[in-house]
Amino acid sequence: MGQVRLKFFARYAELIGAEELPFSVSLPATVADVVRHARAEIPGAGALPERPLVALNLRHAPLDASVADGDEVALLPPLAGG
């Protein structure tokens, strides 16, 4: 079992009611595993997209990236602007 820090921004933080949460995950795991388990286990997270934009340790990452104990996984809402 490993522990990651989940970070939520903008609308995602509003859905969860927090900007950051510690989250336990069975290792080995991928970012997709973390997202799937978070959507199932965290109140409000079921409204998050199945395939959100993600940063792993401050770098954009694909959903198949490996997650290690102590990593930071940030779920990023779509950006709008002009």
N, C-alpha and C positions, 0 to 999 in steps of 0.2 A: 504494500500500500504506500502511496506517495501523497504528498500534500502540495497543491498548487495554489497560487493566488489568482482568482478570477477578478478581472476588472471590467466594469460596465460603463458605457458613456452615453450621454444624452438620453434618448428614448429608452434605451436598454436599461439604464440605471433607474429610470422612472418605473419601468415594469417590475424590476426586482425589488426596488425600494432601498438599494444600496449601490455604492460605487465600487466597492471591493468586498470580496468574501473569500475566506479560506475554503478550500474544497478538497476532499479526499478522493483519490482515484486509484484503482488497481493498476499497477505497473506490470509489464510494459503497456503503454497507452499512446494514442495519437491525439492530436487536437480534436479530431472528429469524435473520438471516444469521450473526451472531456465535455464537448458541446452536447452530445447525446445524453450523457448522464446528468449534466446540469439542467437540461430542459425537462428531464423526468423528475428530478429530486428537489429543485429549488422552487419555492412558491413564486408564481408569476413568470418563470422562465419558459414555460410551455409556449408562450407567445413569441419567443425568439425564433428567428429563422433557423431551419435545419442546417443551412450552409452559410453562416455569416462571414463577413470579412473578419480576419483574426490576426492579431499580432502575438508572437511568441517571444518573450524577452525583448520587447520593444522593436521587433522586426516583423514585417508582414510575413505570414507563413501560410503554406498550404494546409488543408485539413488533414493530410496524411503525414504531417511532420510529427516526429516523436516528442513526447513530453517526459521530462524528468522531475524527480522530487525537487521542490523549491522553485520551479519555473513560474513565470507570470504569463497568464493567458488572458489577453484583452479581446473582448468582443466589440467590434467597431460597427456602428450603424452606417448605412449608406450616407455619403456626403453629397450635399446639394450646394450649389453656388453658381455664381455667374460672373 
